[in-house]
Structures are given as structure tokens and as C-alpha cells.
Amino acid sequence: YVRESRRVWLHKAEADSVKSAHLRFTAFRSAVRTRFKSYSLARASLRYTRSLRRRALSSTPSSVPVPQPARVPYSHGGYSALLPYLLHDAEFESSLKALEPSFYVELSTRLKKPPNYLIKWAENDPLCAAYGHAQEFNVVEWDVFLPPGMVASFVRGGGEMTEGERERALDGIFRGMIIAHGSTPQLFFEQLGVTALSRFVFHRVSRCRRSLGGGMTVEEWCVLFSRALGLKEEGGLKGALERVEEAGARLRVMWDIKSRRVPVSFLSSLINHIHSNYALTVTAVGSFHPSEVHGINATTSPPVRPVIFAHSLGDVQAMAHAGELPRGSTVFFNGGSFLWDFPNSPRKARRYAYERLTVFDSDKLESMYAIQSYATSAPGSTISGYIAALNLSLGVYVQEFAIDSAALSLITTHINDNPDLYPE
């Protein structure tokens, strides 16, 4: 008995010793992390200032005049194109350092990169969105990844849940949603439609760095958005959205659904839950696959507009011939296809590749820009024929990081001059 009691006492003493050592190590690790974070921010601030001083003033796009578009249905990329302008704003730098220190440190090491890189990294950034929202109160685009496991569970068992269980499940999915664009490999794996790969992609998107296509949860985004507007931080997700609404500008968003094969009925349930419980309005839901958003306006309140994205006018044509475009569809396509003179012969293709890879001359290329005949209302124009046949409502987006001022001016002027073709 004495021997057993002594063994028990020794076990307790060893456990207490291990626990004490673990607590000391945890406290030490926390102190080191705090000190390292402070040191990293100090170094990042120095790099940030030095990099901005070294950047030529001509690299700031504020001096480039372009026509103003007559209609802006939503802010593509969540105002990410503002970042090259905002880098020189001391107030923005202070907000970025205080609210997104990890992104600030990462950005400070990459300020030598051209503006197109910076714009890509700023996609879906809540601070850029807040600065743009404060000026225009426009619809903000969210690139959305839905948690695949939670969505699949709801789709399988949603019909057997009580109303309270459904609301809790939908709320969990909404709060678990990731706002991120994703990298090219992640988007490729998502297109395959394999459940295991979708889970892997969601996990990677939620954890990888912003410069690699990562993002943040809806709650993190909305809280940072609210704080960037100078509003009180209280009440988490719900409180942040209510503070924004009380400030006189309810947040309105347009979803670009990156998750594949999500049923329209589920999206309708999720959006109706959001409209009933949060100070947030989803105005439209977009996808590159028409069947994944078609009919959502009939089952949401207030009605949410389904939007179809296309990479070019050629893709719009292909979807029309495949019977994938319902009558009256709203379609947004890449405006770069206005200028694309396709090299439709092997000789032209070889010449095109040679000029782009060896003797690239930007001035010569800009002088060759011209709106292609199929994008006009001239006789025989294909675009006007498809609009008449399917009653399409067309709009245009551009990749801000892959366009120059000459192309932007030409595209904007063409759209402003043809509101009957491009009402969006």
C-alpha cells in the first residue's frame, strides 16, 4: 500500500512539474511572438517608407487621364485597383499597419513590384473596399468560397431539420464562408468537382497568404471593413454590419461564386437567411456556369439577380449556341475581347507569338488598338444579333492588373457611346 501511494504521489509530482514547465514555455513563446511581431512591423514600416521613396512618381497612376464610365454596376475586385493610389496615403498606411499587420509586413517586401502585382494582391481587401465605399457607396464584389462539408451536410439533411436547426446551420455556413479569389491551381482543382479536392481547396484558401490567393472569413472581413470606416468595434459580424448601416451606407455585395456545383436552392436559402438576420444586401450572384445561378431571382426576397460571367465575347457566343443562356440573361464579359484580333491562321499565329515574345513595342501595340467589328452595332455585327435573339443584357469588366490606359480609354469610350448594346 505504501509503495502504491508513493508511486501515485510521484506521478502527481511529475505531472505538476510538466504542467509548470509547459506554462513557462507558453509564456515565453507568447513574449517572443509579441516581440517578434513588434520587430517585424518596425522593419516593415521602414521598408514601406524606403520603397515608396524609391518608386518613381510616374509609377503612380493618378496622372493618367481616362474617361469616366457612365455606369458602374459594381466594384470589380472590391476596389482592389485603388491600392497603387492608396500606398502614398499616410492614413491608409496607418490603418493597414493597425488592422492588417501580417498583410502590411508581406506588402512591404513587395512594393518594388509593378502596380499590376499590387492590384492582384489587394483583391477582396476590406480596407481598399472601405476607402472606395466611403466615396461611392457602390456594390462591392465578393469572391466567395463556401465550406463544402457544411454545404453537403445541409443539402443532404436540410429537409429533415427543424426551422431552428436550419437557421443555425445556415448561420454557421455564412460565418464559415471565405472571401478570397484563390490561386490558379486552387481554381483548377475546384473545377474538377471532386468532394475531397473541394475540401482541400477550401482548407488551403482559408490558410494561405493573401499574395497566393488566400482570404478571410466573412466576420473578419466585415469587422475590418467597419473599423477601417472609423466605426465602433462591437457585436462581431452582426454589430459591424449594423454600425455600417447606421452610418448611412448599408453594405451591398455581389457574389462571384468560386465554389462549384452548389445547388441554386441552397444559395437561395442562404441569401434569404442573410437578408432576414443581417444588415447586408446581396444584390446579385454570379458564376461562369449559367446553370448554377439560373432562377435564383425567383426564390429570393428581395430578388437577387443572377449574373453570368464570360471570359470573352466568344464565350458568350459559345454558350448561346450550346443553349446555356436563358432568354433575358445578364452577362458580364472581359472587355479585352473588344480589342482581340484573333490570329486565325498558323502564319498569323506564329507572327503574333514572335512579336509578343521578342520585339514587344508597347507604343506600336497601343497604336494598333481598335474595337473589333463584332462588338459594334454595324450591319452584320454578331453581338447585336445575339442581343436581339436572346434579349441579353450585357456588361463589361476588365482585369485591372492586365490593362493599360490606352485600352481602358478605348473600351470605356465605346461602352459610353453604345448604351443600347451594353446597358449594364
C-alpha positions as CSV (number, residue, x, y, z in Angstrom):
1,Y,0.0,0.0,0.0
2,V,2.8,2.4,0.9
3,R,4.6,1.5,-2.3
4,E,1.5,2.2,-4.4
5,S,0.8,5.5,-2.6
6,R,4.4,6.6,-3.2
7,R,4.1,5.8,-6.9
8,V,0.8,7.8,-7.2
9,W,2.5,10.8,-5.4
10,L,5.5,10.6,-7.8
11,H,3.1,10.6,-10.8
12,K,1.3,13.7,-9.5
13,A,4.6,15.5,-8.8
14,E,5.9,14.7,-12.3
15,A,2.6,15.9,-13.8
16,D,2.8,19.1,-11.9
17,S,6.3,19.6,-13.0
18,V,5.5,19.1,-16.6
19,K,2.5,21.4,-16.4
20,S,4.6,24.1,-14.8
21,A,7.3,23.8,-17.5
22,H,4.6,23.9,-20.2
23,L,3.1,27.1,-18.7
24,R,6.6,28.7,-18.6
25,F,7.3,27.7,-22.2
26,T,3.9,29.1,-23.3
27,A,4.5,32.4,-21.6
28,F,8.0,32.6,-23.1
29,R,6.7,31.7,-26.6
30,S,4.0,34.4,-26.3
31,A,6.5,37.0,-25.2
32,V,8.8,36.1,-28.1
33,R,5.9,36.3,-30.6
34,T,4.9,39.7,-29.3
35,R,8.4,41.0,-29.5
36,F,8.9,39.5,-33.0
37,K,5.6,40.9,-34.2
38,S,6.6,44.4,-33.0
39,Y,10.1,44.0,-34.6
40,S,8.5,42.8,-37.9
41,L,6.2,45.7,-38.0
42,A,9.0,48.2,-37.3
43,R,11.1,46.7,-40.1
44,A,8.1,46.6,-42.4
45,S,7.4,50.3,-41.8
46,L,11.0,51.1,-42.7
47,R,10.8,49.0,-45.8
48,Y,7.5,50.6,-46.8
49,T,8.8,54.1,-46.4
50,R,12.0,53.4,-48.3
51,S,10.2,51.6,-51.1
52,L,7.8,54.4,-51.6
53,R,10.6,56.9,-51.8
54,R,12.4,54.8,-54.5
55,R,9.3,54.4,-56.6
56,A,9.2,56.9,-59.5
57,L,6.3,59.3,-59.4
58,S,5.4,58.1,-62.8
59,S,4.5,54.7,-61.4
60,T,1.6,56.3,-59.5
61,P,-1.4,56.0,-61.9
62,S,-3.0,59.2,-60.6
63,S,-1.6,61.2,-63.5
64,V,-3.1,59.0,-66.2
65,P,-6.3,60.6,-67.7
66,V,-9.1,58.1,-68.7
67,P,-12.8,58.7,-69.5
68,Q,-15.2,58.1,-66.7
69,P,-17.7,55.2,-67.3
70,A,-21.3,56.3,-67.4
71,R,-22.5,53.3,-65.4
72,V,-20.6,51.3,-62.8
73,P,-22.8,48.3,-61.6
74,Y,-20.3,47.0,-59.1
75,S,-16.7,47.5,-57.9
76,H,-14.8,44.7,-59.5
77,G,-12.3,43.1,-57.1
78,G,-13.7,45.1,-54.2
79,Y,-11.9,48.3,-55.2
80,S,-8.5,46.5,-55.4
81,A,-7.4,48.8,-58.2
82,L,-7.2,51.6,-55.5
83,L,-4.2,50.1,-53.8
84,P,-1.5,51.8,-56.0
85,Y,-3.2,55.2,-55.2
86,L,-3.6,54.5,-51.5
87,L,0.0,53.4,-51.0
88,H,1.1,57.1,-50.8
89,D,-1.7,57.9,-48.3
90,A,-0.3,58.1,-44.7
91,E,-3.8,57.5,-43.2
92,F,-4.2,54.3,-45.2
93,E,-0.7,53.1,-44.2
94,S,-1.6,53.7,-40.6
95,S,-4.9,51.8,-40.9
96,L,-3.2,48.9,-42.8
97,K,-0.5,48.6,-40.1
98,A,-3.0,48.6,-37.3
99,L,-5.7,46.4,-38.8
100,E,-3.9,44.0,-41.1
101,P,-0.3,43.8,-39.7
102,S,0.5,40.5,-41.4
103,F,-0.6,41.8,-44.8
104,Y,1.3,45.0,-44.2
105,V,4.5,43.1,-43.5
106,E,4.0,41.0,-46.6
107,L,3.2,44.0,-48.8
108,S,6.2,46.0,-47.5
109,T,8.5,43.4,-49.0
110,R,6.9,43.6,-52.4
111,L,6.5,47.3,-53.0
112,K,9.1,47.2,-55.7
113,K,6.8,45.1,-57.9
114,P,4.8,46.9,-60.7
115,P,1.2,48.1,-59.8
116,N,-0.4,45.1,-61.5
117,Y,1.0,42.8,-58.9
118,L,-0.2,45.0,-56.1
119,I,-3.7,45.1,-57.5
120,K,-3.9,41.3,-57.6
121,W,-2.8,41.0,-54.0
122,A,-5.4,43.6,-52.9
123,E,-8.4,41.7,-54.3
124,N,-11.2,41.4,-51.8
125,D,-9.2,43.6,-49.3
126,P,-11.6,45.1,-46.7
127,L,-9.5,48.3,-46.3
128,C,-9.5,49.1,-50.0
129,A,-13.2,48.3,-50.1
130,A,-13.8,50.7,-47.2
131,Y,-12.0,53.5,-48.8
132,G,-13.9,53.0,-52.1
133,H,-17.2,52.5,-50.3
134,A,-16.8,55.8,-48.4
135,Q,-16.6,57.7,-51.7
136,E,-19.1,55.9,-53.9
137,F,-21.4,53.6,-51.8
138,N,-21.3,51.2,-54.7
139,V,-21.9,47.5,-54.7
140,V,-18.8,45.6,-53.6
141,E,-17.8,42.3,-55.3
142,W,-17.0,39.3,-53.1
143,D,-15.3,36.3,-54.4
144,V,-16.8,33.5,-52.4
145,F,-15.8,30.0,-51.3
146,L,-18.4,28.1,-49.3
147,P,-17.4,25.4,-46.8
148,P,-18.0,22.2,-48.9
149,G,-18.6,19.8,-46.0
150,M,-21.2,22.0,-44.3
151,V,-23.0,22.7,-47.6
152,A,-23.1,19.0,-48.4
153,S,-24.5,18.1,-44.9
154,F,-27.2,20.8,-45.2
155,V,-28.2,19.7,-48.7
156,R,-28.5,16.1,-47.6
157,G,-30.3,16.6,-44.3
158,G,-31.9,20.1,-44.6
159,G,-35.3,18.7,-45.3
160,E,-35.3,16.8,-42.0
161,M,-34.2,19.7,-39.8
162,T,-36.4,21.8,-37.7
163,E,-36.6,25.5,-38.5
164,G,-34.3,26.4,-35.7
165,E,-31.7,23.8,-36.8
166,R,-31.9,25.1,-40.4
167,E,-31.3,28.7,-39.3
168,R,-28.3,27.6,-37.1
169,A,-26.8,25.5,-39.9
170,L,-27.2,28.4,-42.4
171,D,-25.7,30.8,-40.0
172,G,-22.7,28.5,-39.5
173,I,-22.2,28.3,-43.2
174,F,-22.4,32.0,-43.7
175,R,-19.9,32.7,-40.9
176,G,-17.6,29.9,-42.3
177,M,-17.6,31.4,-45.8
178,I,-14.3,32.6,-47.1
179,I,-13.9,35.8,-49.2
180,A,-11.0,35.1,-51.5
181,H,-10.2,34.8,-55.2
182,G,-8.0,31.7,-54.9
183,S,-4.9,30.9,-56.9
184,T,-4.9,29.4,-60.4
185,P,-4.2,25.8,-59.2
186,Q,-6.8,26.1,-56.5
187,L,-9.4,27.2,-59.0
188,F,-8.4,24.4,-61.4
189,F,-8.9,21.8,-58.7
190,E,-12.2,23.3,-57.7
191,Q,-13.4,22.9,-61.3
192,L,-12.9,19.1,-61.2
193,G,-15.9,18.7,-58.9
194,V,-14.3,16.1,-56.6
195,T,-15.5,16.5,-53.0
196,A,-12.1,15.7,-51.4
197,L,-10.4,18.2,-53.7
198,S,-13.0,20.9,-52.8
199,R,-12.3,20.3,-49.1
200,F,-8.6,20.6,-49.8
201,V,-9.0,23.8,-51.8
202,F,-11.2,25.4,-49.1
203,H,-8.7,24.5,-46.5
204,R,-5.8,25.9,-48.5
205,V,-7.7,29.1,-49.4
206,S,-8.6,29.7,-45.8
207,R,-4.9,29.4,-44.7
208,C,-2.6,30.6,-47.5
209,R,-1.2,34.1,-47.7
210,R,-3.1,36.9,-49.5
211,S,-0.5,37.1,-52.2
212,L,-1.2,33.4,-53.0
213,G,-4.9,33.9,-53.4
214,G,-5.9,33.4,-49.7
215,G,-8.6,35.4,-47.9
216,M,-10.6,35.7,-44.7
217,T,-13.9,34.7,-43.2
218,V,-17.0,37.0,-43.6
219,E,-16.8,38.0,-39.9
220,E,-13.1,39.0,-40.2
221,W,-13.8,40.9,-43.4
222,C,-16.8,42.8,-42.1
223,V,-15.2,43.7,-38.8
224,L,-12.1,45.1,-40.6
225,F,-14.3,46.9,-43.0
226,S,-16.2,48.6,-40.2
227,R,-13.1,49.5,-38.3
228,A,-11.5,51.0,-41.5
229,L,-14.5,53.3,-41.7
230,G,-13.8,54.5,-38.2
231,L,-16.8,52.8,-36.6
232,K,-17.0,51.2,-33.2
233,E,-15.9,47.6,-32.9
234,E,-18.7,45.8,-31.0
235,G,-21.1,42.9,-31.6
236,G,-18.9,40.9,-34.0
237,L,-20.3,40.3,-37.5
238,K,-23.8,41.4,-36.8
239,G,-22.7,44.5,-34.9
240,A,-20.2,45.5,-37.6
241,L,-22.8,45.4,-40.3
242,E,-25.3,47.3,-38.2
243,R,-22.7,50.1,-37.5
244,V,-22.1,50.4,-41.2
245,E,-25.9,50.7,-41.9
246,E,-26.3,53.3,-39.1
247,A,-23.5,55.3,-40.7
248,G,-25.9,55.8,-43.7
249,A,-24.5,53.3,-46.2
250,R,-25.8,49.8,-45.9
251,L,-23.3,47.3,-47.3
252,R,-24.4,45.8,-50.7
253,V,-22.4,43.0,-52.2
254,M,-22.3,40.9,-55.4
255,W,-21.1,37.3,-55.1
256,D,-18.8,35.7,-57.6
257,I,-19.2,32.1,-56.6
258,K,-15.9,30.2,-56.8
259,S,-17.3,27.0,-55.2
260,R,-18.6,24.7,-57.9
261,R,-21.8,22.6,-58.0
262,V,-23.6,24.4,-55.2
263,P,-27.4,24.0,-55.7
264,V,-29.4,27.1,-56.5
265,S,-32.0,26.1,-53.9
266,F,-29.3,26.2,-51.2
267,L,-27.9,29.6,-52.4
268,S,-31.5,30.9,-52.1
269,S,-31.9,29.6,-48.6
270,L,-28.6,31.1,-47.5
271,I,-29.3,34.5,-49.0
272,N,-32.8,34.7,-47.6
273,H,-31.3,33.9,-44.1
274,I,-28.7,36.7,-44.6
275,H,-31.4,39.2,-45.6
276,S,-33.5,38.3,-42.6
277,N,-30.8,38.4,-40.0
278,Y,-28.1,40.8,-41.1
279,A,-27.8,44.3,-42.3
280,L,-26.3,43.1,-45.6
281,T,-27.9,43.0,-49.0
282,V,-26.8,40.5,-51.7
283,T,-27.8,42.3,-54.9
284,A,-26.5,39.6,-57.4
285,V,-24.9,36.2,-57.6
286,G,-22.5,35.5,-60.5
287,S,-20.9,32.4,-61.9
288,F,-19.1,31.3,-65.1
289,H,-21.6,28.4,-65.2
290,P,-25.2,29.6,-66.0
291,S,-27.0,26.6,-64.6
292,E,-25.5,27.3,-61.1
293,V,-27.3,30.7,-60.8
294,H,-30.3,30.5,-63.1
295,G,-33.6,31.1,-61.4
296,I,-32.2,32.4,-58.1
297,N,-34.2,35.6,-58.6
298,A,-37.5,33.7,-58.3
299,T,-36.7,32.2,-54.9
300,T,-35.0,35.1,-53.0
301,S,-36.5,38.1,-51.3
302,P,-35.8,40.8,-52.3
303,P,-35.0,39.2,-55.6
304,V,-31.3,38.6,-56.3
305,R,-30.2,39.0,-59.9
306,P,-28.4,36.0,-61.5
307,V,-25.3,37.1,-63.4
308,I,-23.3,35.0,-65.9
309,F,-19.6,35.7,-66.3
310,A,-17.7,35.0,-69.5
311,H,-14.1,35.4,-70.4
312,S,-14.8,36.9,-73.8
313,L,-17.5,37.6,-76.4
314,G,-16.5,34.4,-78.0
315,D,-17.5,32.5,-74.8
316,V,-20.9,34.4,-74.8
317,Q,-21.4,33.1,-78.4
318,A,-20.4,29.6,-77.5
319,M,-22.8,29.5,-74.5
320,A,-25.6,30.9,-76.7
321,H,-25.1,28.1,-79.3
322,A,-24.9,25.5,-76.6
323,G,-28.3,26.6,-75.3
324,E,-26.8,27.6,-71.9
325,L,-28.0,31.2,-72.0
326,P,-31.7,31.6,-70.9
327,R,-33.6,34.5,-72.5
328,G,-33.2,37.7,-70.7
329,S,-29.8,36.7,-69.1
330,T,-27.4,39.3,-67.6
331,V,-23.9,38.6,-68.9
332,F,-20.6,40.3,-68.0
333,F,-17.6,39.5,-70.2
334,N,-14.0,40.6,-70.3
335,G,-13.7,43.9,-72.2
336,G,-10.3,42.9,-73.5
337,S,-12.1,40.8,-76.1
338,F,-13.2,44.1,-77.8
339,L,-9.6,44.5,-79.0
340,W,-8.7,40.9,-79.6
341,D,-7.8,40.3,-83.3
342,F,-7.6,36.5,-83.2
343,P,-4.7,35.1,-85.3
344,N,-6.9,32.7,-87.3
345,S,-4.1,31.2,-89.4
346,P,-0.9,29.4,-88.5
347,R,1.2,32.1,-90.1
348,K,-0.5,34.9,-88.2
349,A,-0.3,32.9,-85.0
350,R,3.5,32.4,-85.4
351,R,3.9,36.1,-86.3
352,Y,1.8,37.1,-83.3
353,A,3.8,35.0,-80.9
354,Y,7.1,36.2,-82.3
355,E,6.2,39.9,-81.9
356,R,5.0,39.4,-78.4
357,L,8.0,37.4,-77.2
358,T,10.9,39.1,-78.9
359,V,10.2,42.6,-80.3
360,F,7.5,43.8,-78.0
361,D,6.9,47.5,-78.5
362,S,4.2,49.0,-76.3
363,D,3.7,52.2,-78.3
364,K,3.3,50.3,-81.5
365,L,0.8,47.9,-79.9
366,E,-1.2,50.7,-78.4
367,S,-1.4,52.4,-81.8
368,M,-2.9,49.2,-83.2
369,Y,-5.8,49.1,-80.7
370,A,-9.2,49.1,-82.4
371,I,-12.7,48.0,-81.4
372,Q,-13.4,44.9,-83.5
373,S,-16.5,45.0,-85.8
374,Y,-18.3,42.2,-84.0
375,A,-18.5,44.4,-80.8
376,T,-20.4,47.2,-82.6
377,S,-23.9,47.8,-84.0
378,A,-22.7,47.8,-87.6
379,P,-24.6,45.7,-90.1
380,G,-23.7,42.1,-89.8
381,S,-22.4,42.5,-86.3
382,T,-22.7,39.4,-84.2
383,I,-23.2,41.0,-80.8
384,S,-26.3,42.9,-81.8
385,G,-27.8,39.7,-83.4
386,Y,-27.3,37.7,-80.2
387,I,-28.8,40.5,-78.1
388,A,-31.9,40.6,-80.3
389,A,-32.3,36.8,-80.4
390,L,-31.9,36.2,-76.6
391,N,-32.8,39.6,-75.1
392,L,-29.4,39.7,-73.4
393,S,-28.4,42.5,-71.1
394,L,-24.6,42.8,-71.5
395,G,-22.0,44.4,-69.2
396,V,-18.2,44.6,-69.3
397,Y,-15.5,44.0,-66.7
398,V,-11.7,44.3,-67.1
399,Q,-8.8,42.9,-65.3
400,E,-7.3,46.0,-63.7
401,F,-3.9,44.4,-63.4
402,A,-3.8,43.4,-67.1
403,I,-4.9,46.6,-68.9
404,D,-3.2,49.8,-69.9
405,S,-4.6,53.4,-70.1
406,A,-4.9,53.4,-73.9
407,A,-7.0,50.2,-73.9
408,L,-9.1,51.4,-70.9
409,S,-9.8,54.7,-72.6
410,L,-10.9,53.0,-75.8
411,I,-13.1,50.4,-74.1
412,T,-14.8,53.0,-71.8
413,T,-15.5,55.4,-74.7
414,H,-17.0,52.5,-76.7
415,I,-19.3,51.5,-73.9
416,N,-20.4,55.0,-73.1
417,D,-21.2,55.6,-76.8
418,N,-23.3,52.4,-77.1
419,P,-25.6,52.2,-74.1
420,D,-28.1,50.2,-76.2
421,L,-25.6,47.4,-76.6
422,Y,-24.1,47.5,-73.1
423,P,-26.8,48.8,-70.7
424,E,-25.1,47.3,-67.7
